[in-house]
């Protein structure tokens, strides 16, 4: 039909911790959602999956963005901007990007929180 029903899932390592709302029938969704969650001290990466909701079968993965612990450590003020989606299945071609703002709050030795803003995609 030329459109999707996109939503995002944010995972810390392999654990899903956030799911955005679904934006129906669009290729340019706007979420504008911001979350703040506890960050395990031993995390390795944060992954944001862009999904296509499907009522009749399993939801499709449109693509993902992965931000490693090292990348976040190199950017103490956080990572922000448009990020290209990468494929999850090597046989699938991926096009598109997502606008994110991701930062770690708190000191490395103490309790840390993840602030993640899932803004929009295209």
C-alpha positions as CSV (number, residue, x, y, z in Angstrom):
1,X,0.0,0.0,0.0
2,X,3.0,2.3,0.1
3,X,2.8,2.9,3.8
4,X,3.6,1.3,7.2
5,X,2.3,1.3,10.7
6,X,5.6,2.1,12.5
7,X,6.5,1.9,16.1
8,X,9.8,1.6,17.9
9,X,11.2,-0.8,20.6
10,X,14.2,0.3,22.7
11,X,16.3,-2.5,24.0
12,X,19.1,-2.4,26.5
13,X,21.3,-5.3,25.5
14,X,18.5,-7.9,24.5
15,X,15.8,-6.7,26.9
16,X,13.0,-4.6,25.6
17,X,12.3,-1.7,27.9
18,X,10.4,0.8,25.9
19,X,7.7,0.6,23.2
20,X,6.4,3.8,21.5
21,X,2.9,4.3,20.2
22,X,2.1,3.0,16.7
23,X,1.7,5.8,14.1
24,X,-0.8,4.4,11.5
25,X,-0.4,4.5,7.7
26,X,2.7,6.6,7.2
27,X,6.3,6.4,6.0
28,X,7.3,9.6,8.0
29,X,6.1,9.0,11.6
30,X,6.4,11.5,14.4
31,X,6.5,10.2,17.9
32,X,8.1,13.0,20.0
33,X,8.2,10.6,23.0
34,X,10.9,10.9,25.7
35,X,11.7,8.2,28.3
36,X,14.0,7.9,31.3
37,X,14.8,4.5,32.7
38,X,17.3,2.8,35.0
39,X,20.4,1.7,33.2
40,X,22.1,-1.5,34.4
41,X,25.8,-0.9,35.3
42,X,27.0,-3.7,33.0
43,X,25.1,-2.8,29.8
44,X,26.8,-3.2,26.5
45,X,24.5,-1.5,24.0
46,X,21.2,0.3,23.4
47,X,19.3,-0.8,20.3
48,X,16.3,1.0,18.8
49,X,14.2,-1.1,16.4
50,X,11.8,0.4,14.0
51,X,8.9,-2.0,13.5
52,X,5.9,-2.2,11.2
53,X,2.8,-3.4,13.0
54,X,0.9,-6.1,11.2
55,X,-2.6,-7.2,12.4
56,X,-2.6,-10.5,10.4
57,X,1.0,-11.7,10.9
58,X,4.2,-11.1,12.9
59,X,5.3,-7.5,13.0
60,X,8.1,-6.7,10.5
61,X,11.4,-5.2,11.4
62,X,12.1,-2.2,9.2
63,X,15.6,-1.6,10.6
64,X,17.6,-0.8,13.7
65,X,20.1,1.6,15.2
66,X,22.6,0.3,17.8
67,X,24.5,2.6,20.1
68,X,27.3,1.0,22.1
69,X,28.5,1.8,25.6
70,X,31.8,3.0,24.2
71,X,30.0,5.4,21.8
72,X,28.0,6.9,24.7
73,X,31.2,7.2,26.7
74,X,32.8,9.2,23.8
75,X,29.8,11.6,23.8
76,X,29.2,12.6,27.4
77,X,26.5,15.1,26.3
78,X,24.7,12.2,24.5
79,X,24.1,11.3,20.9
80,X,21.6,13.3,18.9
81,X,20.4,13.6,15.3
82,X,19.4,11.6,12.3
83,X,20.8,8.0,12.3
84,X,20.6,5.6,9.4
85,X,18.8,2.4,10.0
86,X,20.8,-0.9,9.6
87,X,19.4,-4.2,8.5
88,X,18.5,-6.9,11.1
89,X,18.2,-9.6,8.4
90,X,21.1,-9.6,6.0
91,X,18.8,-10.6,3.1
92,X,16.6,-7.5,3.5
93,X,17.5,-4.1,2.1
94,X,17.0,-1.2,4.5
95,X,16.3,2.4,3.7
96,X,15.4,5.1,6.2
97,X,16.7,6.9,9.2
98,X,15.4,7.8,12.7
99,X,15.8,11.0,14.7
100,X,17.0,10.2,18.2
101,X,18.4,11.9,21.3
102,X,20.1,9.4,23.7
103,X,22.1,10.3,26.8
104,X,23.3,8.6,30.0
105,X,22.7,10.5,33.2
106,X,24.6,10.0,36.4
107,X,28.2,9.1,37.2
108,X,29.8,5.9,35.7
109,X,30.5,4.5,39.2
110,X,27.0,5.2,40.5
111,X,23.4,4.6,39.5
112,X,22.9,5.6,35.9
113,X,19.7,6.4,33.9
114,X,19.1,6.4,30.2
115,X,17.2,9.3,28.7
116,X,16.0,8.4,25.3
117,X,13.9,10.6,23.0
118,X,12.4,8.9,20.0
119,X,11.4,11.8,17.8
120,X,10.6,10.9,14.2
121,X,11.6,8.7,11.2
122,X,11.7,8.8,7.5
